[in-house]
Amino acid sequence: MTTVFWTGKLSPSLRLIVNISAALSWFTGVARNTSAMKQRLRNGYNGLYSDYVSRYDELGINHFNKISTQLLEKADISGKEVLDLGCGTGILSLLALEKGAAKMLCSDISKNMIDQCRAKIAARGYSDKIIEFHEIDAESLPFGDSSVDVVISSMMLGMIPNQSKAVAEMTRVLRPGGTIAISTHGPGHYMEAIEADLKVMTMRYFLGYRFEFWPREEDDIKNIFVKLGLGNIDTKRLVWVDNFENGGQAFDFFASTSSLWWYDKLPPGLREKEKIKTREYFEQKRITHITSDIIFAYAIRK
C-alpha cells in the first residue's frame, strides 16, 4: 500500500497543500492506482516529459558515483551473481563489475535507462556472457526464488509505491546467506529543490495528485527488513549539500536526475513553459544548494 501523506521535509504551508491534494487523490482512487503511478515514472525516465533526462550522467554522475561508492563499501560482491535493481544508466552496475562481480543482472523500469546502461557497459568491453538487461517492475521481479547472490539498489526505493513488496521481492530472489544492499531517499533529500518547484508550479493541474515520492527515515527501512525476517541488519545515514554556481545550474541538476515525471499532469503544450518558468524562479530566488539525504541499508537473507 502507498503512503498517502508526504513523508519528506517541506514548509508547513506547502505540506498542508500537498497533503490536502494527497488526501483527495486517495478518496478519488488516484493514489491507489499504482500501475498509473509507475507508468508516470517510466515515462519520465524514458524522456516523454522532458529532454533533461538525456543529461542524467552529464549533470548527475558525481552525485550518483558518490552514493554508489558508499553503498558498495559494505557489500561483498566479488565473484557473486548480482542483481542491480533500478540500474539507471549503469553507474552502480559498472562499479560492481569493477569490484569483481561475476555476473550482473541490470534491471530498470525505463527502457531508455536500460539502453544507456547497455551502451556504457558495451563500451567498457564487458562480455555479454556475464551481463543481462531486464525491463522490470520492482514489485514483481521476473526471476526465480533464490536465484542471485546479491541484490543492490541505489536511489530507487523512494519512488516505489509499495516499498515493502519491493524489498520482499528482493528477499525472495536472494539465495540463503545472500546480501541486500540499498540506498534510498531520506526525508531531507532534495528538499530545497522540491520546495522551490512546488512554490512555482501551476498547482491547478496537480490538485488531487499524490507525487510518486516516498522518502523514509532510517528506522522505517530497518522495520521493513525486520518484518521480512532478514538478519545482520545495518543502516547508516549520510547527508551533504551540493553547491551550484547559480540557480539555473541547480535546477538543471534537479531536472535531469529526477526526470520531471510529475509533468505528466501538465498539458503537453505547457511543459516547456513550466520548465522555463521554474528555472527562472531558481535563478531569481538564488536556489544554489541542494541537500542530499541518503539512507544506506544492508541485510542478509537467513
HELIX and SHEET records of a PDB file:
HELIX    1   1 PRO A   12  THR A   28  1                                  17    
HELIX    2   2 VAL A   30  ARG A   32  5                                   3    
HELIX    3   3 THR A   34  TYR A   45  1                                  12    
HELIX    4   4 ASP A   51  ARG A   55  5                                   5    
HELIX    5   5 TYR A   56  LEU A   72  1                                  17    
HELIX    6   6 ILE A   91  GLU A   98  1                                   8    
HELIX    7   7 LYS A  111  ALA A  123  1                                  13    
HELIX    8   8 ASP A  128  ILE A  130  5                                   3    
HELIX    9   9 LEU A  157  MET A  159  5                                   3    
HELIX   10  10 GLN A  163  VAL A  173  1                                  11    
HELIX   11  11 MET A  191  VAL A  200  1                                  10    
HELIX   12  12 MET A  203  TYR A  205  5                                   3    
HELIX   13  13 GLU A  218  LYS A  227  1                                  10    
HELIX   14  14 GLY A  247  SER A  258  1                                  12    
HELIX   15  15 TRP A  261  LYS A  265  5                                   5    
HELIX   16  16 PRO A  268  GLN A  284  1                                  17    
SHEET    1   A 7 ILE A 131  GLU A 135  0                                        
SHEET    2   A 7 LYS A 103  ASP A 108  1                                        
SHEET    3   A 7 GLU A  81  LEU A  85  1                                        
SHEET    4   A 7 VAL A 148  SER A 154  1                                        
SHEET    5   A 7 LEU A 174  HIS A 185  1                                        
SHEET    6   A 7 HIS A 289  ILE A 300 -1                                        
SHEET    7   A 7 GLY A 231  ASN A 243 -1                                        
END                                                                             
